[in-house]
Amino acid sequence: MKRHVPLALAFVSAAFATGSAFAANDMLEHAQKVLDGASTSISQAISTAEGKVGGKTLSARLARRHGEDFYDVRVLKDDKLTDVHVSVADGKILEEQPVEPHHTGHMKSSSAKSEQPADKS
């Protein structure tokens, strides 16, 4: 039961980010119901995702899209990140897709600026 607490807290954190305590309570209640009735634990979902990709888990969370609850597991292998969605109901992989890096151009330009020597005039 204790392993479910961090997942439920992730739902609450997301709701507070939107500024709605009411939504947080709804999300927490929904997460608890899903996890109480889940046939697949987050540990099993992690094992399934790691076995599929062949890497190590970077993060895992309970998610919901189009009315379907699933574990969203991010797996890292050979400097590549893969998003694996595992069904809460039966533990089967619903989707697997690479995660593309974002804003790499901005990171390069800001680091280039910080490497320039300061003007000593």
N, C-alpha and C positions, 0 to 999 in steps of 0.2 A: 504494500500500500504506500509506503514512504516514497517509492520510486516515482509515483505519480505526481507528487507535490510540485517538483520543478516544472513539469509540463503545464500544470494548472496555473502556476505563477506566471508562466510565459504568456498565457491567454490574458491574465489580469494586467500584466505590464503593457500589452498591446492596447488594451481597452483604456487604460489610464493615459496612454500617449495621445489618445483622441479626446481626452478630457471628460469622459463619461463614466461616472461611477456606476450608473445603472447598467450600462453595457458590460462593465467589468464583472458585475454580479452574474449577469446572464451568461457571459463567456465562462466564468468559473463553474457555474452549475452545469453547463453543457459539457465542459471538459471532464468534470467528475463523472457524469453519467456515461460518457463515452468510455472513459478508462475503466469504470466499474464493470461495464459489459463487454470490454474488449477481449477477443479470443487470442489476440497477439499482444505481447508486452513490447515495450520500447527496446528492451534488451534483445528480444528475438528479431525485431525489425532491424536493429543495428547489425546483428549477425548475418541476416539475409542480405542486406545491402553490401556489407563488406565482402561476403562470399561472391556476390555478383560482379562487383567492380574489382575486387582483389586488392583493396587498399585499406586505409584506416579511417574511422569516423572522425570528422572534425566537429560536427554538430548534429543534433537530432531534436525534433520537436513534433508535437501534435499539431496538425493543420486541418483545414476544412476548405474545400472548393467545390462549388456546384452541388452543395448538400452532401458531399461525401467526405468522411473523416479518414485521415491517413497519417502515417508518420512520414515526415520529410527528413530524410537522412542525407547529409552531405559527406561524401567520402573523398579522401585525398589519395591519389596515387600518381607517382611520377610527375609531381608538380601540376597535376590536373585535378580539378574539382568536378565531381559528378553529383548531381541531385537525384536521389532515388526515392520514389514514393512507394511506401509499403502499406498495404491494406490493414486497417485495424481489425477488420472482421475476419480475414482468413490468412493474413501474412504473405499474400502473393504480391509480387511487384506490379504496380499499376503503371509506372512510368519511370524511365531512366533517361537523363539528358545531361550533357556537359554544361557547366556553369561558365559563361564567358566572362573574362576580366572586364571591368568597367573603368573608364576614365584613365587609362594608362597614359594617354598624352598629357593630361594635367599633372600627373605625378612626375613625369620626366621633366616638364618645364619648371615646376616648382623646385625640384631637387637641383636642377642646373643653376637656378638663381642662387640657391644657398651655397653652392660650391664656389661662386665667384668671390674673390677677395674684396674686403671692404675698402672703400675709398678713404685714404688716410690724409686728406688735405686739410 
